[in-house]
Amino acid sequence: MIKLNIFLTMILVVCGLGIVTSQHEARKLFISLEKELELADQLAIEWNQLLLEQRTWAMHGHVEKIARGQLDMIVPTPQSIQVILPDHVTDLAYSKEFR
């Protein structure tokens, strides 16, 4: 009977240590998850800021200002614009649109 009690006590201690260890690991994993979620939020904010910056730099007025100021470009006159259509275009409406 004493051997059984000692054996059951040993099993109880091992189970208790297993529970404590698994709870500790679960807490560590939860903390890691929280850090990763916070990082994901920060990256999402940074991504949105970069998209906003990209849209700002790509605005027509900004591009035109750089083209005129730094590259000395001008808008071509309608007489100097030439449209070249590929040979395989057979749609008359499409062809008439550019004549």
TAQUI-V978127 format. One record per backbone hydrogen bond with DSSP energy under -1.0 kcal/mol. CO is the residue of the C=O (numbers start at 1). NH is the residue of the N-H. If there is no record, write none. Layout:
# TAQUI-V978127
co: <CO	CO>
nh: <NH	NH>
This chain:
# TAQUI-V978127
co: <1	2	3	4	5	6	7	8	9	10	11	12	13	14	15	16	17	18	19	20	21	22	23	24	25	26	27	28	29	30	31	32	33	34	35	36	37	38	39	40	41	42	43	44	45	46	47	48	49	50	51	52	53	54	56	59	60	61	62	63	64	65	66	66	67	77	86	91	92	93	96>
nh: <5	6	7	8	9	10	11	12	13	14	15	16	17	18	19	20	21	22	23	24	25	26	27	28	29	30	31	32	33	34	35	36	37	38	39	40	41	42	43	44	45	46	47	48	49	50	51	52	53	54	55	56	57	58	59	63	64	65	66	67	68	69	70	71	73	80	89	95	96	97	99>
